[in-house]
Amino acid sequence: MKHLFKASMIGLLAMLITFNTFLAKPLDTQAAEGLDIEAESAILIDANSGEILYAKQADLTLPPASMTKMMSEYLILDAIAAGDISWDTTTQVSDYAYSISSNTDFSGTGLTQNKDYTVRDLYNGMAINSDNAATIVLAELVGGSETEFVKMMNEKAEEIGMKDYKFVNSSGLSNSDLGDNRAEGTNINDENLMTAKSTGILAYNLIKDHPEALEVSSVTQTDFDGKQITNWNWMLPNMPGYLEAYGYEGMDGLKTGHTDVAGYCFTGTAERDGQRYITVIMKSASEEARFQETAKLLDYGFKQFEQAELYKAGTEIKDHASVPVAKGKEDSVAISTKDAVTTSVKNGEEDKYHLEYKVDKDKLDADGELVAPVKKGDKVGTATLVYDGDDQGNINGGSYTVDVVASEDVEKSNWFMLSLGAIGDFFAGIFTSVSDTVKGWF
């Protein structure tokens, strides 16, 4: 009997160890050399420069599920910034939104009709608890209808440079879930579609233009319509109960997603010591997996890269220290970078970067010269950061660039000196013609 008891205790202990290991799994790390992301598609982006540090099938178009709501958040925050609505604006729940809210198969807490809801409360429900009905109510408020709001979503996507996308509703549900309420011009079998790269572009621009979005996405729990709602982002620090084991230092956003067709998705972002990364996981196997794979990406970013100022503001570019100037008191003007060039650099690869200068031809005359006067700070071209390795590119298109500007003033020469110059040019031209004629005699 004693042996049976001992065996049982050992078995119980083994189960507890296994259970605790499972809970701690999201915190596991993986060496950069062995990085293997178990998801259909994934990307890691430096949120400061837009550089892509890791990509796996990042141009594969897939349903994003509720990650769609990041675009809805973007447009709502745009409307608030423009003064079209405010956080205190109130609205009510339409029959369409109520039909979604009352369906327990969809995310949400259950909205009440004939009741005023503030934009702030609805936004919290959407961004924290992924409430589909709250999203629809806000879309109808800002767009007048979800049909018009969907048009705005697609226009915004084009504006910020997204590629390979399609928005057909505001919530991320399948159109088949919406029935006859789907947006005009869309098909009942349509899905919202994005790539990991385009999702990263959306997240990058959302937090760049509206950093206040992170103030909401970082909330673990809050009250909504008389109920307590919990964030679906388990990686936030200080999540309640067993979810605390998934917490990741610096995590403060951004949006989860799940439908049967999309699988488990997650757009995450975390910041440590001024360095922020954005991650996208699309079509992972489980609710836990999307966070486990995100942790791998973030660990890779924070451990294998360091934020480095490769070039200071005012750096002269090799072989392009100046530009010729016409009609000026000086024949040329010194040029340099306007801003510092800062990006995430992989450990030991600081010397694998250089700047390539490209002149702005619209600034030059027919002879390839700037025309005086030239003011300090005038843009004359751009400098592109070039990585001498396997470059994944930049989500902003092309590569990381900074403006190249004049480093000093060059005043326009006075009329007398310009006249002398013109006379000199005139006689020089005559001399050249005579010389050519004389040469023709022999």
Secondary structure as the mmCIF struct_conf table of DSSP 4:
data_model
#
loop_
_struct_conf.conf_type_id
_struct_conf.id
_struct_conf.beg_label_comp_id
_struct_conf.beg_label_asym_id
_struct_conf.beg_label_seq_id
_struct_conf.end_label_comp_id
_struct_conf.end_label_asym_id
_struct_conf.end_label_seq_id
HELX_RH_AL_P HELX_RH_AL_P1 LYS A 2 ALA A 24
HELX_RH_3T_P HELX_RH_3T_P1 LYS A 25 LEU A 27
HELX_RH_3T_P HELX_RH_3T_P2 ALA A 32 GLY A 34
BEND BEND1 ALA A 39 GLU A 40
STRN STRN1 SER A 41 ASP A 46
TURN_TY1_P TURN_TY1_P1 ALA A 47 SER A 49
STRN STRN2 GLU A 51 GLU A 51
STRN STRN3 ILE A 52 LYS A 56
BEND BEND2 GLN A 57 GLN A 57
TURN_TY1_P TURN_TY1_P2 ALA A 58 ASP A 59
STRN STRN4 LEU A 62 LEU A 62
HELX_RH_3T_P HELX_RH_3T_P3 ALA A 65 THR A 68
HELX_RH_AL_P HELX_RH_AL_P2 LYS A 69 ALA A 82
TURN_TY1_P TURN_TY1_P3 GLY A 83 GLY A 83
BEND BEND3 ASP A 84 ILE A 85
TURN_TY1_P TURN_TY1_P4 TRP A 87 ASP A 88
STRN STRN5 THR A 90 THR A 91
HELX_RH_AL_P HELX_RH_AL_P3 ASP A 95 SER A 101
TURN_TY1_P TURN_TY1_P5 SER A 102 SER A 102
TURN_TY1_P TURN_TY1_P6 THR A 104 ASP A 105
BEND BEND4 PHE A 106 GLY A 108
TURN_TY1_P TURN_TY1_P7 GLN A 113 ASN A 114
STRN STRN6 TYR A 117 THR A 118
HELX_RH_AL_P HELX_RH_AL_P4 VAL A 119 ASN A 129
HELX_RH_AL_P HELX_RH_AL_P5 ASN A 132 GLY A 143
BEND BEND5 GLY A 144 SER A 145
HELX_RH_AL_P HELX_RH_AL_P6 GLU A 146 GLU A 159
TURN_TY1_P TURN_TY1_P8 ILE A 160 GLY A 161
BEND BEND6 ASP A 164 ASP A 164
STRN STRN7 LYS A 166 LYS A 166
BEND BEND7 SER A 170 SER A 171
HELX_RH_AL_P HELX_RH_AL_P7 ASN A 175 LEU A 178
HELX_RH_3T_P HELX_RH_3T_P4 GLY A 179 ASN A 181
BEND BEND8 ARG A 182 ARG A 182
HELX_LH_PP_P HELX_LH_PP_P1 ALA A 183 ALA A 183
TURN_TY1_P TURN_TY1_P9 GLU A 184 GLY A 185
TURN_TY1_P TURN_TY1_P10 ILE A 188 ASN A 189
STRN STRN8 LEU A 193 MET A 194
HELX_RH_AL_P HELX_RH_AL_P8 ALA A 196 ASP A 209
TURN_TY1_P TURN_TY1_P11 PRO A 211 GLU A 212
HELX_RH_AL_P HELX_RH_AL_P9 ALA A 213 SER A 217
TURN_TY1_P TURN_TY1_P12 SER A 218 SER A 218
STRN STRN9 GLN A 221 PHE A 224
TURN_TY1_P TURN_TY1_P13 ASP A 225 GLY A 226
STRN STRN10 LYS A 227 THR A 230
BEND BEND9 TRP A 232 TRP A 232
TURN_TY1_P TURN_TY1_P14 TRP A 234 MET A 235
BEND BEND10 LEU A 236 LEU A 236
TURN_TY1_P TURN_TY1_P15 PRO A 237 ASN A 238
BEND BEND11 PRO A 240 PRO A 240
HELX_RH_3T_P HELX_RH_3T_P5 GLY A 241 TYR A 246
TURN_TY1_P TURN_TY1_P16 GLU A 249 GLY A 250
STRN STRN11 MET A 251 THR A 259
TURN_TY1_P TURN_TY1_P17 ASP A 260 ALA A 262
STRN STRN12 GLY A 263 ARG A 272
TURN_TY1_P TURN_TY1_P18 ASP A 273 GLY A 274
STRN STRN13 GLN A 275 SER A 284
BEND BEND12 ALA A 285 SER A 286
HELX_RH_AL_P HELX_RH_AL_P10 GLU A 287 GLN A 304
STRN STRN14 PHE A 305 TYR A 311
TURN_TY1_P TURN_TY1_P19 ALA A 313 GLY A 314
HELX_LH_PP_P HELX_LH_PP_P2 THR A 315 GLU A 316
STRN STRN15 ILE A 317 ILE A 317
TURN_TY1_P TURN_TY1_P20 LYS A 318 ASP A 319
STRN STRN16 HIS A 320 HIS A 320
BEND BEND13 ALA A 321 ALA A 321
STRN STRN17 SER A 322 ALA A 326
BEND BEND14 LYS A 327 LYS A 327
STRN STRN18 GLY A 328 GLY A 328
BEND BEND15 LYS A 329 ASP A 331
STRN STRN19 SER A 332 THR A 337
BEND BEND16 LYS A 338 ASP A 339
STRN STRN20 VAL A 341 LYS A 346
TURN_TY1_P TURN_TY1_P21 ASN A 347 GLY A 348
HELX_RH_3T_P HELX_RH_3T_P6 GLU A 350 LYS A 352
STRN STRN21 TYR A 353 VAL A 359
HELX_RH_3T_P HELX_RH_3T_P7 LYS A 361 LYS A 363
BEND BEND17 LEU A 364 LEU A 364
TURN_TY1_P TURN_TY1_P22 ALA A 366 ASP A 367
BEND BEND18 GLY A 368 GLY A 368
STRN STRN22 LEU A 370 VAL A 371
BEND BEND19 ALA A 372 ALA A 372
STRN STRN23 VAL A 374 VAL A 374
TURN_TY1_P TURN_TY1_P23 LYS A 376 GLY A 377
STRN STRN24 LYS A 379 TYR A 387
BEND BEND20 ASP A 388 GLY A 389
STRN STRN25 ASN A 394 ASN A 394
TURN_TY1_P TURN_TY1_P24 ILE A 395 ASN A 396
BEND BEND21 GLY A 397 GLY A 398
STRN STRN26 THR A 401 ALA A 406
BEND BEND22 SER A 407 GLU A 408
STRN STRN27 VAL A 410 VAL A 410
HELX_LH_PP_P HELX_LH_PP_P3 GLU A 411 GLU A 411
STRN STRN28 LYS A 412 LYS A 412
HELX_LH_PP_P HELX_LH_PP_P4 SER A 413 ASN A 414
HELX_RH_AL_P HELX_RH_AL_P11 TRP A 415 TRP A 441
#
